[in-house]
């Protein structure tokens, strides 16, 4: 039989105050969800959700599917789309409080852990908008919570739930495999190793594989495009990610919380009463090494960092005044950095820390500018004309805002948009090209190109599409079917 020995008692879950923190956060996110507009990634997810598949070149299917579901139920608006992000963020708060409970935290520690999570900059940022990271944080934290419960109780039947959490996580992003490797390495090195014995871990691995298998088969059938995307990220951003790794570990939650999560890591490692959970301290270090070595994004380590923070909140709850002051200060800072409270014209102030704020500005204006240029194409030539965008954000904006302006469906060779093309070879008329300001090289694939417009978001926000060029070309240098592989790009 599976072991059911309880290693440590846990306090009652502080349901009312913890859920109260989650509800307040959800109310704030809801009130501000429509303040700016869609993010470029959200526009991409909306289109991908209407091209259902077991995978896409840059992600598994979960986030696009959830985006489609949310807009179908709550409306095709930023507020409607972001209901699921708000719920995920509220769930994150509750899960971290539950982690604190698993680590012997009482009512005060659980509420403090919930509050620290609810004001953390990165958590609020990904709770404001739909992104793969929004659901990744939840999936990783659920996995951490289940492993903690497994270690605390010794009940190896929990490997089935652990496997299911890993499988679901892999349907959102395959990065959860890094967490699995880090936790396994730490358990093997520090114990308790007995939970790895028997057939329950194998059963859990089988469940994980079964849940993740459709996405893995899709990737295999398409020559593993996510490896190409990951390689591009490492090449283009790897050096910067490595340089910024430590600073971003400090700022992602809050600089004020650094002493708490360091204390939490030390507590997990040193406290005899938590010896069963000590693997989480070296697991964070193993994960950090994996992320830095691969040139990955520093936020990949955030879920285990939240576990360390929860552990630290148990100690800090005995002298809470300083921590609660830090929560208040962090809440003010986070509101400006992670939420759309500033007027768009003032976003330059926060762009250095959170550039994603600016990526929610200007998409309707881009569509209006393209519509103006499209109207200059003679009516008789429009049935053979093509709108081609450089990236999925531009294509997603035109797909969403274009129909009301009389625009045809756009094409793009970026990420999975390339799989939804190319235009038919019979579309041999003009090409209206939308590209970022410095991407002139794209025109070499077309003939008779001349600029006919510029994008202006009207708010003087210096985002990626501000001053994007709108170029009208007379045609292509080759038929679309021949040209498309040369146009395809992943980053």
Secondary structure as GFF3:
##gff-version 3
##sequence-region A 1 491
A	DSSP	alpha_helix	15	32	.	.	.	ID=ss1
A	DSSP	alpha_helix	40	49	.	.	.	ID=ss2
A	DSSP	beta_strand	55	56	.	.	.	ID=ss3
A	DSSP	beta_strand	59	60	.	.	.	ID=ss4
A	DSSP	alpha_helix	62	74	.	.	.	ID=ss5
A	DSSP	alpha_helix	78	81	.	.	.	ID=ss6
A	DSSP	alpha_helix	83	102	.	.	.	ID=ss7
A	DSSP	alpha_helix	107	119	.	.	.	ID=ss8
A	DSSP	alpha_helix	121	128	.	.	.	ID=ss9
A	DSSP	alpha_helix	132	153	.	.	.	ID=ss10
A	DSSP	alpha_helix	158	170	.	.	.	ID=ss11
A	DSSP	alpha_helix	176	190	.	.	.	ID=ss12
A	DSSP	three_ten_helix	193	196	.	.	.	ID=ss13
A	DSSP	alpha_helix	200	221	.	.	.	ID=ss14
A	DSSP	alpha_helix	225	253	.	.	.	ID=ss15
A	DSSP	three_ten_helix	255	257	.	.	.	ID=ss16
A	DSSP	alpha_helix	258	270	.	.	.	ID=ss17
A	DSSP	three_ten_helix	272	277	.	.	.	ID=ss18
A	DSSP	alpha_helix	279	294	.	.	.	ID=ss19
A	DSSP	three_ten_helix	298	301	.	.	.	ID=ss20
A	DSSP	alpha_helix	302	316	.	.	.	ID=ss21
A	DSSP	three_ten_helix	317	319	.	.	.	ID=ss22
A	DSSP	alpha_helix	320	338	.	.	.	ID=ss23
A	DSSP	three_ten_helix	344	349	.	.	.	ID=ss24
A	DSSP	three_ten_helix	355	360	.	.	.	ID=ss25
A	DSSP	alpha_helix	363	374	.	.	.	ID=ss26
A	DSSP	three_ten_helix	379	384	.	.	.	ID=ss27
A	DSSP	beta_strand	386	389	.	.	.	ID=ss28
A	DSSP	alpha_helix	392	401	.	.	.	ID=ss29
A	DSSP	three_ten_helix	403	405	.	.	.	ID=ss30
A	DSSP	beta_strand	411	412	.	.	.	ID=ss31
A	DSSP	three_ten_helix	415	420	.	.	.	ID=ss32
A	DSSP	beta_strand	431	435	.	.	.	ID=ss33
A	DSSP	three_ten_helix	440	445	.	.	.	ID=ss34
A	DSSP	beta_strand	446	447	.	.	.	ID=ss35
A	DSSP	beta_strand	450	454	.	.	.	ID=ss36
A	DSSP	beta_strand	469	473	.	.	.	ID=ss37
A	DSSP	beta_strand	475	476	.	.	.	ID=ss38
A	DSSP	alpha_helix	480	487	.	.	.	ID=ss39
###
